[in-house]
Amino acid sequence: MNKKVKLTPKEEAIMSIFWKHGALFVKEVIELLNEDPQPHYNTIATFVKGLEAKGMLSRQQFGNTHRYFPIVSEDAYRDKSVKGILSRYFNGSGKMLLSNLIEQEEISIDEIRDILKDIEKGKKQ
């Protein structure tokens, strides 16, 4: 995956479909987006081609059409995204990120305690 890949919310929604369902034709992506009204075929095809250009998808030709499939896993994208957030907004500090999450009430002290217990259990095994 390109080091600086940043996806728009729409691209992330489309990638989520690929990560969940695997290889798909553009027509199938449109159906799985479950939007009303359905987006135009060319609109979604443009997004899919953009994701291919960004190195997120590849394709296999079937006659006059293509079936696209993810070549970057959701875990790999998430890991790069978190590292990017840490670097850009928190000077690479997990502690600063965690403090921010607590201040914003996105995570509780009890959840942190649970995480620490899980980490300790993992170290003992």
Backbone as a chain_set.jsonl record, in Angstrom:
{"seq": "MNKKVKLTPKEEAIMSIFWKHGALFVKEVIELLNEDPQPHYNTIATFVKGLEAKGMLSRQQFGNTHRYFPIVSEDAYRDKSVKGILSRYFNGSGKMLLSNLIEQEEISIDEIRDILKDIEKGKKQ", "coords": {"N": [[0.85, -1.183, 0.0], [0.523, 2.186, -0.839], [2.348, 4.579, 0.944], [1.177, 7.048, 1.666], [-1.587, 6.878, 1.356], [-4.738, 8.148, 1.519], [-8.047, 7.903, 2.18], [-11.228, 9.061, 1.072], [-14.363, 9.621, 2.819], [-16.396, 8.382, 1.232], [-14.87, 6.667, -0.374], [-13.863, 5.002, 1.632], [-16.261, 3.813, 2.447], [-16.88, 2.335, 0.18], [-14.624, 0.664, 0.049], [-15.054, -0.75, 2.404], [-17.139, -2.387, 1.667], [-15.882, -4.026, -0.237], [-13.982, -5.229, 1.477], [-15.649, -6.685, 3.115], [-17.079, -8.357, 1.35], [-15.372, -9.291, -0.648], [-14.226, -10.032, -3.985], [-15.823, -8.118, -6.508], [-18.165, -6.947, -8.993], [-18.715, -3.68, -10.408], [-21.449, -3.126, -10.566], [-22.456, -4.794, -8.549], [-21.329, -3.607, -6.314], [-22.72, -1.193, -6.26], [-25.315, -2.117, -5.647], [-24.83, -3.169, -3.087], [-24.134, -0.907, -1.674], [-26.507, 0.139, -0.946], [-28.009, 2.556, -1.199], [-30.418, 5.161, -1.509], [-31.592, 7.499, -3.658], [-30.149, 5.043, -5.899], [-26.693, 5.355, -6.635], [-25.294, 6.573, -9.736], [-24.013, 4.351, -12.191], [-21.587, 5.127, -13.505], [-20.525, 6.928, -11.673], [-19.856, 5.386, -9.402], [-18.124, 3.61, -10.655], [-16.05, 5.35, -11.264], [-15.102, 5.987, -8.693], [-14.216, 3.415, -7.939], [-12.215, 2.93, -9.844], [-10.477, 4.931, -9.076], [-9.747, 3.983, -6.557], [-8.373, 1.755, -7.369], [-6.235, 3.013, -8.673], [-5.025, 4.149, -6.47], [-3.891, 1.972, -5.357], [-5.375, 0.272, -3.777], [-7.203, -1.537, -4.763], [-7.389, -4.222, -7.152], [-7.906, -5.674, -10.413], [-9.758, -8.073, -12.368], [-10.268, -9.153, -15.601], [-13.343, -9.772, -17.257], [-14.606, -10.554, -20.065], [-16.088, -7.746, -21.399], [-16.058, -6.369, -19.06], [-14.972, -5.714, -15.646], [-13.944, -7.374, -12.689], [-13.413, -6.37, -9.467], [-11.091, -6.484, -6.724], [-9.979, -6.381, -3.304], [-6.639, -5.416, -2.508], [-5.338, -4.514, -0.41], [-5.547, -5.114, 2.954], [-8.179, -4.635, 5.375], [-7.223, -4.44, 7.985], [-4.526, -3.672, 7.526], [-4.901, -1.167, 6.326], [-6.227, 0.187, 8.405], [-4.236, 0.109, 10.398], [-2.207, 1.703, 9.204], [-3.635, 4.085, 9.062], [-4.081, 4.736, 11.764], [-1.441, 5.056, 12.617], [-0.802, 7.27, 11.067], [-2.528, 9.209, 12.132], [-1.559, 9.323, 14.759], [1.013, 10.325, 14.238], [0.512, 12.798, 12.865], [-1.222, 14.291, 14.57], [-0.616, 13.837, 17.241], [2.068, 13.872, 17.819], [3.274, 11.379, 17.564], [2.692, 10.103, 19.906], [1.212, 7.701, 21.805], [0.187, 7.968, 24.323], [-0.683, 10.64, 24.397], [-2.75, 10.452, 22.512], [-4.478, 8.632, 23.795], [-5.106, 10.124, 26.097], [-6.507, 12.2, 24.882], [-8.708, 10.765, 23.874], [-9.909, 10.041, 26.271], [-10.525, 12.565, 27.361], [-12.388, 13.411, 25.46], [-14.372, 11.709, 25.995], [-14.537, 9.274, 24.647], [-13.541, 6.92, 25.383], [-13.592, 5.052, 28.365], [-12.28, 5.091, 31.731], [-12.686, 2.614, 32.91], [-12.79, 0.982, 30.647], [-10.179, 1.233, 29.791], [-8.874, 0.002, 31.921], [-9.811, -2.613, 31.523], [-8.586, -3.169, 29.081], [-5.903, -3.1, 29.857], [-5.896, -5.305, 31.612], [-6.368, -7.354, 29.747], [-4.027, -7.152, 28.245], [-2.118, -7.827, 30.177], [-2.923, -10.489, 30.701], [-2.301, -11.611, 28.229], [0.48, -11.403, 28.23], [1.147, -13.19, 30.224], [0.512, -15.625, 29.171]], "CA": [[0.0, 0.0, 0.0], [1.223, 3.461, -0.872], [2.505, 5.077, 2.303], [0.37, 8.227, 1.932], [-2.955, 6.687, 0.896], [-5.791, 8.695, 2.373], [-9.317, 7.681, 1.512], [-12.361, 9.9, 1.426], [-15.416, 8.801, 3.446], [-17.07, 7.558, 0.22], [-13.94, 5.596, -0.735], [-13.853, 4.056, 2.748], [-17.522, 3.054, 2.393], [-16.75, 1.372, -0.917], [-13.635, -0.338, 0.468], [-15.693, -1.604, 3.417], [-17.917, -3.392, 0.937], [-14.92, -4.999, -0.766], [-13.403, -5.992, 2.584], [-16.668, -7.608, 3.638], [-17.614, -9.29, 0.354], [-14.358, -9.796, -1.581], [-14.246, -9.588, -5.382], [-17.145, -7.663, -6.947], [-18.338, -6.083, -10.146], [-19.215, -2.358, -10.002], [-22.899, -3.256, -10.387], [-22.687, -5.395, -7.236], [-20.976, -2.589, -5.317], [-23.853, -0.258, -6.217], [-26.394, -2.775, -4.91], [-24.443, -3.334, -1.686], [-24.098, 0.407, -1.033], [-27.838, 0.272, -0.368], [-28.364, 3.968, -1.14], [-31.64, 5.518, -2.233], [-31.548, 6.72, -4.898], [-28.883, 4.383, -6.208], [-25.771, 6.195, -7.401], [-25.123, 6.196, -11.137], [-22.943, 3.384, -12.442], [-20.328, 5.807, -13.82], [-20.016, 7.554, -10.456], [-19.196, 4.358, -8.589], [-16.993, 3.109, -11.449], [-14.972, 6.328, -11.101], [-14.53, 5.753, -7.363], [-13.518, 2.127, -7.948], [-10.982, 3.121, -10.609], [-9.606, 5.739, -8.217], [-9.209, 3.077, -5.53], [-7.373, 0.938, -8.053], [-5.072, 3.888, -8.89], [-4.393, 4.357, -5.168], [-3.277, 0.72, -4.928], [-6.24, -0.418, -2.825], [-7.915, -2.588, -5.485], [-6.899, -4.7, -8.433], [-9.053, -6.151, -11.183], [-9.66, -9.222, -13.259], [-11.164, -8.889, -16.724], [-14.344, -10.755, -17.668], [-15.204, -9.996, -21.279], [-16.002, -6.289, -21.48], [-16.169, -5.783, -17.728], [-13.93, -6.097, -14.69], [-14.292, -7.667, -11.292], [-12.381, -5.758, -8.624], [-10.883, -7.142, -5.441], [-9.043, -5.626, -2.465], [-5.27, -5.911, -2.386], [-4.903, -4.02, 0.896], [-6.519, -5.584, 3.942], [-8.759, -3.636, 6.266], [-6.288, -4.293, 9.102], [-3.362, -2.901, 7.077], [-5.337, 0.225, 6.147], [-6.499, 0.74, 9.734], [-2.956, 0.311, 11.071], [-1.577, 2.886, 8.597], [-4.429, 5.263, 9.429], [-3.807, 5.052, 13.167], [-0.077, 5.594, 12.668], [-0.857, 8.616, 10.498], [-3.174, 10.08, 13.122], [-0.577, 9.5, 15.839], [2.098, 11.173, 13.756], [0.048, 14.152, 12.511], [-1.957, 15.035, 15.591], [-0.21, 13.538, 18.615], [3.538, 13.766, 17.866], [3.655, 9.974, 17.687], [2.49, 9.671, 21.287], [-0.004, 6.963, 22.142], [-0.316, 8.537, 25.578], [-1.455, 11.844, 24.052], [-3.965, 9.989, 21.858], [-5.336, 8.06, 24.82], [-5.593, 11.244, 26.909], [-7.529, 12.884, 24.088], [-9.902, 9.918, 23.845], [-10.534, 10.135, 27.595], [-11.103, 13.91, 27.456], [-13.548, 13.477, 24.56], [-15.285, 10.674, 26.482], [-14.637, 8.214, 23.649], [-13.147, 5.706, 26.086], [-13.681, 5.274, 29.808], [-11.208, 4.545, 32.564], [-12.966, 1.179, 33.066], [-12.378, 0.309, 29.411], [-8.712, 1.191, 29.814], [-8.507, -1.058, 32.873], [-10.073, -3.889, 30.842], [-7.528, -3.343, 28.079], [-4.675, -3.438, 30.593], [-6.042, -6.69, 32.07], [-6.18, -8.211, 28.577], [-2.597, -7.132, 27.909], [-1.427, -8.625, 31.196], [-3.239, -11.903, 30.449], [-1.544, -12.009, 27.045], [1.886, -11.539, 28.592], [1.304, -14.364, 31.081], [0.297, -16.852, 28.389]], "C": [[0.885, 1.232, 0.0], [1.206, 4.07, 0.518], [1.518, 6.2, 2.631], [-1.072, 8.081, 1.45], [-3.918, 7.22, 1.943], [-7.079, 8.552, 1.587], [-10.363, 8.673, 1.994], [-13.4, 9.02, 2.133], [-16.138, 7.893, 2.436], [-16.171, 6.397, -0.199], [-13.867, 4.554, 0.382], [-15.117, 3.209, 2.763], [-17.443, 1.975, 1.311], [-15.747, 0.275, -0.545], [-14.225, -1.269, 1.517], [-16.498, -2.71, 2.762], [-16.985, -4.463, 0.368], [-14.321, -5.846, 0.353], [-14.391, -7.022, 3.119], [-17.02, -8.708, 2.64], [-16.577, -9.863, -0.618], [-14.547, -9.228, -2.977], [-15.673, -9.279, -5.842], [-17.059, -6.904, -8.264], [-18.92, -4.751, -9.644], [-20.72, -2.419, -9.737], [-23.241, -3.828, -9.006], [-22.367, -4.407, -6.11], [-22.138, -1.621, -5.148], [-24.996, -0.856, -5.404], [-26.088, -2.862, -3.419], [-24.307, -2.005, -0.943], [-25.443, 0.725, -0.389], [-28.238, 1.74, -0.159], [-29.62, 4.209, -1.959], [-31.647, 7.018, -2.436], [-30.158, 6.105, -5.111], [-27.983, 5.339, -6.981], [-25.641, 5.681, -8.834], [-23.913, 5.274, -11.282], [-21.599, 4.083, -12.643], [-19.699, 6.46, -12.591], [-19.242, 6.54, -9.62], [-18.002, 3.769, -9.337], [-15.798, 4.053, -11.325], [-14.3, 6.167, -9.742], [-13.695, 4.473, -7.347], [-12.193, 2.242, -8.708], [-9.982, 3.965, -9.822], [-8.968, 4.895, -7.123], [-8.16, 2.143, -6.126], [-6.094, 1.763, -8.257], [-4.315, 4.14, -7.584], [-3.752, 3.077, -4.621], [-4.095, -0.057, -3.915], [-6.937, -1.624, -3.459], [-7.107, -3.024, -6.701], [-8.107, -5.254, -9.175], [-8.695, -7.345, -12.044], [-10.685, -8.991, -14.359], [-12.063, -10.087, -17.015], [-15.052, -10.183, -18.879], [-14.985, -8.495, -21.336], [-16.04, -5.605, -20.118], [-15.045, -6.289, -16.83], [-14.548, -6.415, -13.34], [-13.115, -7.19, -10.452], [-12.288, -6.497, -7.296], [-9.846, -6.354, -4.636], [-7.658, -6.266, -2.458], [-4.606, -5.353, -1.122], [-5.966, -4.457, 1.896], [-7.032, -4.428, 4.785], [-7.823, -3.379, 7.456], [-5.084, -3.434, 8.712], [-3.735, -1.43, 6.903], [-5.573, 0.891, 7.5], [-5.194, 1.042, 10.468], [-2.234, 1.545, 10.532], [-2.312, 4.151, 9.003], [-4.14, 5.695, 10.861], [-2.403, 5.644, 13.304], [-0.039, 7.018, 12.12], [-1.472, 9.614, 11.464], [-2.214, 10.36, 14.271], [0.501, 10.496, 15.43], [1.642, 12.62, 13.544], [-0.481, 14.941, 13.691], [-1.436, 14.86, 17.016], [1.302, 13.337, 18.76], [4.011, 12.333, 18.086], [3.411, 9.385, 19.067], [1.145, 8.975, 21.478], [-0.643, 7.51, 23.409], [-1.162, 9.788, 25.305], [-2.783, 11.466, 23.389], [-4.955, 9.46, 22.89], [-5.915, 9.153, 25.723], [-6.701, 12.003, 26.181], [-8.82, 12.076, 24.055], [-10.649, 9.975, 25.178], [-11.228, 11.489, 27.741], [-12.376, 14.033, 26.625], [-14.619, 12.453, 24.932], [-15.58, 9.603, 25.431], [-14.244, 6.868, 24.246], [-13.175, 6.022, 27.585], [-12.468, 4.67, 30.514], [-11.417, 3.039, 32.753], [-12.557, 0.404, 31.817], [-10.858, 0.202, 29.343], [-8.23, 0.106, 30.766], [-8.698, -2.435, 32.235], [-8.986, -4.184, 29.809], [-6.232, -3.761, 28.76], [-4.719, -4.872, 31.112], [-5.803, -7.662, 30.923], [-4.706, -8.285, 28.177], [-1.807, -7.982, 28.893], [-1.682, -10.114, 31.005], [-2.417, -12.422, 29.273], [-0.079, -12.219, 27.354], [2.132, -12.784, 29.422], [1.178, -15.657, 30.301], [1.494, -17.209, 27.612]], "O": [[1.866, 1.313, 0.739], [0.175, 4.077, 1.19], [1.064, 6.295, 3.771], [-1.718, 9.088, 1.162], [-3.909, 6.794, 3.098], [-7.183, 9.029, 0.457], [-10.382, 9.071, 3.159], [-13.32, 7.794, 2.051], [-16.456, 6.749, 2.761], [-16.644, 5.272, -0.362], [-13.816, 3.355, 0.107], [-15.058, 2.016, 3.06], [-17.887, 0.845, 1.512], [-15.993, -0.905, -0.795], [-13.924, -2.462, 1.518], [-16.531, -3.838, 3.252], [-17.261, -5.658, 0.477], [-14.169, -7.057, 0.193], [-13.994, -8.113, 3.529], [-17.237, -9.856, 3.028], [-16.87, -10.819, -1.336], [-14.974, -8.085, -3.139], [-16.6, -10.053, -5.607], [-16.036, -6.309, -8.602], [-19.541, -4.704, -8.583], [-21.203, -1.82, -8.776], [-24.203, -3.394, -8.372], [-23.048, -4.377, -5.085], [-22.5, -1.268, -4.025], [-25.582, -0.174, -4.564], [-26.97, -2.657, -2.585], [-24.36, -1.978, 0.286], [-25.517, 1.479, 0.581], [-28.734, 2.118, 0.902], [-29.856, 3.549, -2.971], [-31.705, 7.757, -1.453], [-29.153, 6.578, -4.581], [-28.444, 6.05, -7.874], [-25.853, 4.499, -9.103], [-22.918, 5.418, -10.571], [-20.595, 3.698, -12.043], [-18.475, 6.535, -12.484], [-18.119, 6.8, -9.187], [-16.98, 3.462, -8.725], [-14.655, 3.599, -11.285], [-13.073, 6.205, -9.645], [-12.593, 4.455, -6.8], [-11.172, 1.714, -8.267], [-8.775, 3.734, -9.897], [-7.793, 5.069, -6.799], [-7.182, 1.787, -5.468], [-4.993, 1.26, -8.036], [-3.098, 4.323, -7.597], [-3.142, 3.093, -3.552], [-3.569, -0.954, -3.256], [-7.226, -2.61, -2.781], [-6.259, -2.288, -7.204], [-9.208, -5.299, -8.626], [-7.54, -7.591, -12.391], [-11.84, -8.669, -14.08], [-11.626, -11.238, -17.02], [-15.999, -9.41, -18.737], [-13.849, -8.021, -21.322], [-16.052, -4.376, -20.046], [-14.275, -7.173, -17.206], [-15.532, -5.808, -12.918], [-11.968, -7.561, -10.7], [-13.269, -7.06, -6.808], [-8.947, -5.736, -5.207], [-7.521, -7.488, -2.408], [-3.461, -5.68, -0.812], [-7.153, -4.194, 1.7], [-6.394, -3.38, 4.889], [-7.653, -2.236, 7.88], [-4.668, -2.566, 9.479], [-2.97, -0.546, 7.288], [-5.163, 2.032, 7.713], [-5.055, 2.098, 11.086], [-1.709, 2.345, 11.307], [-1.685, 5.179, 9.26], [-3.973, 6.883, 11.135], [-2.205, 6.621, 14.025], [0.674, 7.872, 12.649], [-0.987, 10.738, 11.595], [-2.075, 11.504, 14.705], [0.853, 11.396, 16.193], [2.306, 13.555, 13.991], [-0.218, 16.139, 13.804], [-1.777, 15.646, 17.9], [1.759, 12.706, 19.713], [5.038, 12.107, 18.727], [3.874, 8.284, 19.363], [0.085, 9.583, 21.331], [-1.866, 7.514, 23.548], [-2.221, 9.973, 25.904], [-3.816, 12.078, 23.664], [-6.136, 9.805, 22.856], [-7.094, 9.104, 26.073], [-7.701, 12.396, 26.783], [-9.907, 12.637, 24.192], [-11.88, 9.96, 25.205], [-12.373, 11.562, 28.186], [-13.332, 14.687, 27.041], [-15.647, 12.345, 24.262], [-16.696, 9.095, 25.33], [-14.565, 5.814, 23.697], [-12.824, 7.124, 28.006], [-11.74, 3.851, 29.953], [-10.454, 2.272, 32.756], [-12.035, -0.706, 31.918], [-10.321, -0.808, 28.887], [-7.288, -0.624, 30.457], [-7.853, -3.317, 32.385], [-8.527, -5.319, 29.687], [-5.545, -4.671, 28.296], [-3.714, -5.581, 31.067], [-5.121, -8.672, 31.093], [-4.203, -9.349, 27.817], [-0.938, -8.76, 28.5], [-0.76, -10.92, 31.132], [-1.898, -13.538, 29.315], [0.547, -13.122, 26.799], [3.207, -13.379, 29.341], [1.692, -16.689, 30.734], [1.49, -18.211, 26.898]]}, "num_chains": 1, "name": "protein.A"}
